């Protein structure tokens, strides 16, 4: 399922014609307005291959599944994974280290204030 979340899809729900610009916006995390303006800008600058490329991508790219993200936070997370997988992995590791540190603090608090619990934990080791 994770491979599905890192693929490019055309976003027909938020799209205008084929959903290619909306798909690029979803894939990169950039606002769709900026992607559309960039597309129009490329056409204005005289890049005639942009229009056939748009239709080719619209024809060959898969439609975005409706169940891809459960909420907006998950969508932002997977956009971050696509943009920089190593940075996202570092952030996840840092969050796990923080959770581990906080759990150790809770354990230390309860063990130091409850000698009976401390003895029980030592007996289990």
N, C-alpha and C positions, 0 to 999 in steps of 0.2 A: 504494500500500500504506500510505503514511503516513496518508491519510485514514481508512483502516480502523482505525488505531490510536488515532485521536482521537474516534471515534464511541462512543456509548453502546450497550452490549450487555447483555442479561440473561445472567447467569452461571448456567446451569442446573447445572453441575458442582458449584459451591459453594453453590447455592441450596437452599431448603427447599421452597417451593411453585412459584413461577414463576421464581425467580432474580432478581427485581427488586432486592431489598435487596443481594444479593451483587453485582449489576451496578453499583448505585450505589456500593458500597464499592470495587469495582475501578476505577470511573471516577474517583472522588475520591481514592483512596488512604487512606480512613478504614477502620478495622477494621470488619468486617461486623457484629460484635456491637453496636457503637455505632449503626450504621444501623438495625438491627432494634429496638434499644431506643428510638430516636427515633421509629420508626414506631409502636410500641406506645404510646409517650407521646402521640403525636398522636391516636391513637384514644381514649386515656383522657381527654384534654383536651376531647374532644367535637368532633373534626373528622371528621364522618361522610363527607366527600368523599374521605378518604384511601383507604378500602377500594375504592370503584369506580375511583379513579385508579390504584391498584395493579394491579387486574385489566386495565384498559385498557392500561397500560404493558406488562404481561406479555403481552397479546395482540398488541400492535402492534410491540414492540421485537424486533429481530433477536437470534437466539441467538449467543452469543460463539463465534467460530471457534476451533478447537483450536490452530491454527498462529499465533495472533496474536503471542505473545511466545516468544522462544527460551529466556530464562532470567529469573530474578527481577530481576536488574539492569536488563534491558531494560524490564520491566514498570514498575519504579520510575521509569525515565527518562520513559516515555510518560505516566505519571501526572503527573509534574512538568510536562511539556509542556501537558497539558490544564489544569492548575491555573494556570500562569503561563508562557505561551510566551515572553514577552520576557526573563524571568529565566533560563529554560533556554537561550535563544539567547546571553545574556551569559556563562553558565557554559561553554557549548561554545566560544565565542570565546576565553575566558580559557584554556581547556585547550589550544586550538590555539596561542595565543601562548606558553604555557609549553613546549609541544613544540618550537616554532620556536626559542625561546631556548636550550633544551637542545641541539638539533641544532647551533646556531651555536657553542655552547661546545665540543662535540665536534669540529666542523670546525676551530675555532681551535686546539684542543689538538693535533690531528694535523698541521695545517699548520705550526704554529710549531715542532714538534719534528721535522719531517721536511722538510728544505729541498728534497729532490728532488720530493716531492709538491707542495710550494708552487710550485715552478717549473713543474711540469706543469699545475697549475690556472691559473696566470697565462698560460701559453701557450694554454690553451683559451679564455680570455676574449677 
